[in-house]
Amino acid sequence: MLPDRPKGPMLERRAPPPDEVEPISPQAADAILREALEPYVAQGWHVMDQGPYTARLTREDRNVDLRVDLLGQVEARESGLTPLQESGRLVAWMVLLAMLMVALALAAALGVL
């Protein structure tokens, strides 16, 4: 048999709902991100990719990912180069050396060297 329920209306006291969080617009996030990028660009970082909420910067062998969350707070995360970036640099060096060899061979064939 089930236990008896108390008679009368059962009222629960609930906490009031939290204030709704209003996310920022992409235009506002872009303005915040541009302001956050200024010190990095002044220090010599290069912007590789940028959207309204995120940006990736690179300098030498480091990356910095900046992100603006929906509340307008900026987060920065620094990391090393990705494998794709490293292989791209290797290919660029190989092409540069190959072009140098072609130029030397052409100069030798023309009698310049």
CORKA-V508828 format. One record per backbone hydrogen bond with DSSP energy under -0.5 kcal/mol. NH is the residue of the N-H (numbers start at 1). CO is the residue of the C=O. If there is no record, write none. Layout:
# CORKA-V508828
<<NH & CO> <NH & CO>>
This chain:
# CORKA-V508828
<<11 & 9> <12 & 10> <14 & 12> <22 & 20> <23 & 21> <24 & 70> <29 & 25> <30 & 26> <31 & 27> <32 & 28> <33 & 29> <34 & 30> <35 & 31> <36 & 32> <37 & 33> <38 & 34> <40 & 36> <41 & 37> <42 & 38> <43 & 39> <44 & 41> <45 & 40> <46 & 58> <48 & 46> <48 & 56> <49 & 56> <51 & 54> <55 & 66> <56 & 49> <57 & 64> <58 & 46> <59 & 62> <62 & 59> <63 & 79> <64 & 57> <65 & 77> <66 & 55> <66 & 64> <67 & 75> <68 & 53> <69 & 67> <69 & 73> <72 & 69> <75 & 67> <77 & 65> <79 & 63> <81 & 61> <86 & 82> <87 & 83> <88 & 84> <89 & 85> <90 & 86> <91 & 87> <92 & 88> <93 & 89> <94 & 90> <95 & 91> <96 & 92> <97 & 93> <98 & 94> <99 & 95> <100 & 96> <101 & 97> <102 & 98> <103 & 99> <104 & 100> <105 & 101> <106 & 102> <107 & 103> <108 & 104> <109 & 105> <110 & 106> <111 & 108> <112 & 107> <113 & 107>>
